[in-house]
Amino acid sequence: MAEADLIVTFDPSHAGSAKEEVNRVLKEVKKEAKHLKSEIDGLFKLKIGNSKDVVKSLKKLHSKKPDLFERTCHWTPIEKWCKSSVKDMQKTVKKMQEKIKKTDKWKMELTKRHYPKSSTVDLILKLTEVVDKPKVDLKKPKKIIQVEVMGNKAGLSLLGTDELLNTLKGKKK
């Protein structure tokens, strides 16, 4: 079965219009995605290929035309899926962190859904203990270890700051 390489969050009460928005903005950057089954309300799983480049393009589009993004919230590339056990996630994080240079500033971002096993803070502490890079910077990192825990699976990525899109930043409430 195909694994998602991009997840998009949205308000679950607007799933239909959010899906239309996803397809419309992807068309704007000349891309198409296959929508995969998602067990989580408010989250699309997409198979798109080259998701980091797609998100970079969407981030540029969002800076020029923010009104195109009314229903979607976060666009997150996923590089690797694993079981959501601490051991499996640590193994994946350890492999990913090899691509962080000793001089790079980095941080970990973690979102968990349907995962009552441990608190977000405890999970971040357990996952960061396998990272041997000294320069943690929560405000201006060069690299972000992104962890998306969803029940018994976790999607992880090592991203540059231009490879994540948060359409809520700068929006008026």
Rosetta blueprint (number, residue, H / E / L):
1 M L
2 A L
3 E L
4 A L
5 D L
6 L E
7 I E
8 V E
9 T E
10 F E
11 D L
12 P H
13 S H
14 H H
15 A H
16 G H
17 S H
18 A H
19 K H
20 E H
21 E H
22 V H
23 N H
24 R H
25 V H
26 L H
27 K H
28 E H
29 V L
30 K L
31 K L
32 E L
33 A L
34 K E
35 H E
36 L E
37 K L
38 S L
39 E L
40 I L
41 D L
42 G L
43 L E
44 F E
45 K E
46 L E
47 K E
48 I L
49 G L
50 N L
51 S H
52 K H
53 D H
54 V H
55 V H
56 K H
57 S H
58 L H
59 K H
60 K H
61 L H
62 H H
63 S H
64 K H
65 K L
66 P H
67 D H
68 L H
69 F L
70 E L
71 R L
72 T E
73 C E
74 H E
75 W E
76 T E
77 P E
78 I L
79 E L
80 K E
81 W E
82 C E
83 K E
84 S L
85 S L
86 V H
87 K H
88 D H
89 M H
90 Q H
91 K H
92 T H
93 V H
94 K H
95 K H
96 M H
97 Q H
98 E H
99 K H
100 I L
101 K L
102 K L
103 T L
104 D L
105 K L
106 W E
107 K E
108 M E
109 E E
110 L E
111 T E
112 K E
113 R E
114 H L
115 Y L
116 P L
117 K L
118 S L
119 S L
120 T H
121 V H
122 D H
123 L H
124 I H
125 L H
126 K H
127 L H
128 T H
129 E L
130 V L
131 V L
132 D L
133 K L
134 P L
135 K L
136 V E
137 D L
138 L L
139 K L
140 K L
141 P L
142 K L
143 K E
144 I E
145 I E
146 Q E
147 V E
148 E E
149 V E
150 M E
151 G L
152 N L
153 K E
154 A E
155 G E
156 L E
157 S E
158 L E
159 L E
160 G E
161 T H
162 D H
163 E H
164 L L
165 L E
166 N E
167 T L
168 L L
169 K L
170 G L
171 K L
172 K L
173 K L
